Amino acid sequence: MKKYLKLMASAIAVSSCIYGTSSVVVADDAIAAAIAHPDRPAEEKARDAGRKPAEVLKFVGIEPGMTVLDINSAGGYYTEILAHLVGPEGKVYAHNGPVYWDYVKDSVGKRYEGRLENVELLHPDTEAVDLPEGSVDAAVMVLAYHDYYFVHKARAEPQADVDSALKSYLKALKKGGKILIIDHVGPVGADAATINQIHRIDPARVKAEMTAAGFMLVKESDLLANPADGPTESPFRAEMRGKTDRFIQVYMKP
């Protein structure tokens, strides 16, 4: 009997390894196909080397069939990749809060008109979203978190209500759902005025605010780190576009 149980346990273990590996391969293939999709603009494919979208999406674990929220998606670099990745069975919300919408409102609609039918545009009056509770599998926020502190005419207050925005994303996520944050590394302890000025943010500040909102940090990566870039330098200088020192954090809804 003991011998039989050992054999069964071994068989289950082998089976799990096989199917687990198969699932990873399928996800990897889907990500590669999405990035190589012929409909992606050539100028965006040229930015892939610096942005490393394949490694990023694999790190957060986005797969076909998922519902994904692209927070402050701007022109849609990641929205386009995500739309091809999740496929017809999935959905992507291309969100832009009031500040981002002020910049992209005249152009972003043309990007999705007559194509990418699994993408829905969201442009609420605040940074918060109003989506059904537990309806989103994953969310991404790429190079946008620092802009919660950007002073702009489209925002009634000089600083967004970060806490209410984060809590709305938490509510929208399914239990165990993940949110990816990528941003330019800023100086340690940088306050709101400094963040507004330099368009960078201290990773520790993001951790503190995400944790306070109810998220749990699950992993980090230095995939996009660049020690040649300084935390007080402009991320917009020509020689460093797409090469800034960026941190990657992944949080989960407990």
C-alpha positions as CSV (number, residue, x, y, z in Angstrom):
1,M,0.0,0.0,0.0
2,K,2.8,2.4,0.9
3,K,4.6,1.7,-2.4
4,Y,1.3,2.4,-4.3
5,L,0.8,5.7,-2.5
6,K,4.4,6.7,-3.3
7,L,3.9,5.9,-6.9
8,M,0.7,7.9,-7.0
9,A,2.4,10.9,-5.4
10,S,5.2,10.7,-7.9
11,A,2.7,10.6,-10.8
12,I,0.8,13.6,-9.5
13,A,4.0,15.6,-9.0
14,V,5.2,14.8,-12.5
15,S,1.8,15.7,-13.9
16,S,1.8,19.0,-12.1
17,C,5.2,19.8,-13.4
18,I,4.2,19.0,-17.0
19,Y,1.0,21.0,-17.0
20,G,2.6,23.9,-15.1
21,T,5.4,24.1,-17.6
22,S,2.9,23.9,-20.5
23,S,0.9,26.8,-19.0
24,V,4.0,29.0,-18.7
25,V,5.0,28.2,-22.3
26,V,1.5,29.1,-23.6
27,A,1.7,32.4,-21.7
28,D,5.2,33.2,-23.0
29,D,4.1,32.4,-26.6
30,A,1.1,34.6,-26.2
31,I,3.2,37.5,-24.9
32,A,5.7,37.1,-27.8
33,A,2.9,37.0,-30.3
34,A,1.3,40.2,-28.9
35,I,4.6,42.1,-29.0
36,A,5.3,40.9,-32.6
37,H,1.8,41.6,-33.8
38,P,1.8,43.2,-37.2
39,D,-0.7,45.8,-36.3
40,R,1.5,47.4,-33.7
41,P,3.0,50.8,-34.8
42,A,6.6,50.5,-35.9
43,E,7.6,53.5,-33.8
44,E,6.3,51.6,-30.7
45,K,8.1,48.4,-31.6
46,A,11.3,50.5,-31.7
47,R,10.8,51.4,-28.1
48,D,10.5,47.7,-27.0
49,A,14.3,47.4,-26.4
50,G,14.2,50.0,-23.7
51,R,10.9,49.1,-22.2
52,K,11.2,45.3,-22.2
53,P,7.5,44.6,-22.4
54,A,7.9,40.8,-22.7
55,E,9.8,40.5,-19.5
56,V,7.5,43.0,-17.7
57,L,4.3,41.2,-18.7
58,K,5.7,37.8,-17.8
59,F,6.8,39.2,-14.4
60,V,3.3,40.4,-13.5
61,G,1.6,37.3,-15.0
62,I,-0.9,38.6,-17.5
63,E,-2.3,35.9,-19.8
64,P,-4.9,35.4,-22.5
65,G,-8.5,35.8,-21.4
66,M,-7.8,38.2,-18.6
67,T,-9.5,41.6,-17.9
68,V,-6.8,44.2,-17.5
69,L,-7.0,47.9,-16.4
70,D,-4.3,50.1,-17.9
71,I,-4.2,53.0,-15.5
72,N,-3.3,56.4,-17.1
73,S,-2.6,54.6,-20.4
74,A,-1.7,57.8,-22.2
75,G,-1.1,57.1,-25.9
76,G,-1.7,53.3,-25.5
77,Y,1.7,51.7,-25.8
78,Y,0.9,49.0,-23.3
79,T,-2.9,49.0,-24.1
80,E,-2.2,47.8,-27.6
81,I,0.1,45.0,-26.4
82,L,-2.4,44.0,-23.7
83,A,-5.3,43.9,-26.2
84,H,-3.4,41.5,-28.4
85,L,-2.3,39.5,-25.4
86,V,-5.7,39.0,-23.7
87,G,-7.4,38.3,-27.0
88,P,-11.1,38.2,-27.9
89,E,-12.0,36.4,-24.7
90,G,-10.3,39.2,-22.6
91,K,-10.8,42.9,-22.1
92,V,-8.7,45.9,-21.6
93,Y,-9.8,49.2,-20.0
94,A,-7.7,52.0,-21.3
95,H,-8.0,54.5,-18.5
96,N,-6.9,58.1,-18.5
97,G,-7.6,60.4,-15.5
98,P,-8.4,64.1,-16.0
99,V,-4.8,65.2,-16.4
100,Y,-3.8,62.5,-18.9
101,W,-7.1,62.9,-20.7
102,D,-6.4,66.6,-21.3
103,Y,-3.3,65.6,-23.2
104,V,-4.7,62.6,-25.2
105,K,-8.4,63.4,-25.7
106,D,-7.9,64.6,-29.3
107,S,-5.8,61.7,-30.5
108,V,-6.3,58.5,-28.4
109,G,-9.7,57.7,-29.8
110,K,-8.4,57.4,-33.3
111,R,-6.0,54.7,-32.1
112,Y,-8.9,52.3,-31.3
113,E,-11.5,53.3,-33.8
114,G,-12.4,50.3,-36.0
115,R,-9.8,48.1,-34.3
116,L,-8.9,46.6,-30.9
117,E,-12.6,45.9,-30.2
118,N,-11.7,44.4,-26.8
119,V,-10.5,47.9,-25.5
120,E,-12.9,50.2,-23.7
121,L,-11.8,53.8,-23.0
122,L,-12.3,55.2,-19.5
123,H,-11.8,58.9,-18.7
124,P,-13.5,59.7,-15.4
125,D,-13.5,63.1,-13.8
126,T,-11.2,61.9,-11.0
127,E,-8.3,59.5,-10.9
128,A,-10.5,56.9,-9.3
129,V,-12.4,54.3,-11.4
130,D,-15.9,53.0,-11.0
131,L,-15.8,49.4,-12.1
132,P,-17.7,46.4,-10.7
133,E,-16.1,45.1,-7.6
134,G,-13.8,42.1,-8.3
135,S,-14.1,42.4,-12.1
136,V,-10.5,43.0,-13.0
137,D,-7.7,40.3,-13.1
138,A,-4.8,42.6,-13.3
139,A,-3.8,46.3,-13.6
140,V,-0.7,48.1,-14.9
141,M,0.5,51.6,-14.1
142,V,3.5,52.5,-16.2
143,L,5.5,55.7,-15.7
144,A,2.3,57.4,-14.3
145,Y,2.3,57.1,-10.5
146,H,4.4,60.2,-10.0
147,D,1.8,62.2,-12.0
148,Y,-0.6,62.0,-9.1
149,Y,1.5,64.8,-7.8
150,F,1.7,66.8,-11.0
151,V,0.0,70.2,-10.7
152,H,-2.2,70.8,-13.7
153,K,-5.3,72.8,-14.7
154,A,-7.4,69.6,-15.3
155,R,-7.2,68.7,-11.6
156,A,-9.3,70.7,-9.2
157,E,-6.8,70.2,-6.4
158,P,-3.0,70.7,-6.7
159,Q,-2.6,67.0,-5.8
160,A,-4.9,64.1,-6.7
161,D,-6.6,62.2,-3.9
162,V,-4.1,59.3,-4.2
163,D,-5.8,57.2,-1.5
164,S,-9.3,57.2,-3.1
165,A,-7.8,56.4,-6.5
166,L,-5.8,53.4,-5.1
167,K,-8.7,52.1,-3.2
168,S,-10.9,52.2,-6.3
169,Y,-8.3,50.0,-8.1
170,L,-8.2,47.7,-5.1
171,K,-12.0,47.4,-5.2
172,A,-12.0,46.6,-9.0
173,L,-9.4,43.8,-8.7
174,K,-10.3,40.3,-8.0
175,K,-9.0,38.7,-4.8
176,G,-5.4,37.7,-5.6
177,G,-5.4,40.1,-8.6
178,K,-2.1,42.0,-9.2
179,I,-1.2,45.5,-10.0
180,L,2.1,46.4,-11.7
181,I,3.8,49.8,-11.0
182,I,6.8,51.1,-13.0
183,D,8.2,54.5,-12.5
184,H,11.3,56.7,-12.6
185,V,13.3,56.4,-9.5
186,G,13.3,59.7,-7.5
187,P,15.3,60.9,-4.5
188,V,14.8,59.3,-1.1
189,G,12.1,61.2,0.8
190,A,11.1,63.4,-2.1
191,D,8.0,65.5,-1.1
192,A,5.0,66.3,-3.3
193,A,6.5,69.6,-4.6
194,T,9.7,67.8,-5.6
195,I,7.8,65.0,-7.3
196,N,5.8,67.6,-9.3
197,Q,9.0,69.3,-10.4
198,I,11.2,66.4,-11.4
199,H,8.6,63.8,-12.5
200,R,10.1,61.1,-10.4
201,I,9.2,59.4,-7.2
202,D,10.8,57.6,-4.3
203,P,9.9,53.9,-4.5
204,A,9.5,53.8,-0.7
205,R,6.8,56.4,-1.0
206,V,4.9,54.2,-3.5
207,K,5.2,51.2,-1.1
208,A,3.9,53.2,1.8
209,E,0.9,54.5,-0.1
210,M,0.0,51.2,-1.8
211,T,0.2,49.4,1.5
212,A,-1.9,52.0,3.3
213,A,-4.5,51.5,0.6
214,G,-4.7,47.8,1.3
215,F,-2.4,46.3,-1.3
216,M,0.3,43.7,-0.4
217,L,3.8,44.0,-2.1
218,V,4.6,40.6,-3.6
219,K,7.7,41.2,-5.6
220,E,10.1,43.7,-7.1
221,S,12.6,43.8,-10.0
222,D,15.6,45.7,-11.2
223,L,15.0,44.8,-14.8
224,L,14.8,48.4,-15.8
225,A,17.4,49.8,-13.4
226,N,20.1,52.1,-14.8
227,P,22.8,53.4,-12.5
228,A,23.9,55.8,-15.1
229,D,20.8,57.8,-14.5
230,G,20.5,60.1,-11.5
231,P,17.3,60.4,-9.3
232,T,17.1,64.2,-9.7
233,E,17.8,64.3,-13.5
234,S,15.0,65.0,-15.9
235,P,13.5,61.8,-17.3
236,F,12.7,63.8,-20.5
237,R,16.3,64.5,-21.6
238,A,16.9,63.1,-25.1
239,E,19.8,60.9,-24.3
240,M,17.9,59.1,-21.5
241,R,14.5,58.7,-23.1
242,G,13.5,55.1,-22.6
243,K,16.6,54.5,-20.5
244,T,15.9,56.1,-17.2
245,D,16.5,54.3,-13.9
246,R,13.0,52.7,-13.3
247,F,11.7,50.5,-10.4
248,I,9.2,47.7,-10.8
249,Q,6.8,46.7,-8.1
250,V,4.0,44.1,-8.2
251,Y,1.2,44.3,-5.5
252,M,-1.6,41.9,-4.9
253,K,-5.2,42.3,-3.5
254,P,-5.1,40.1,-0.4
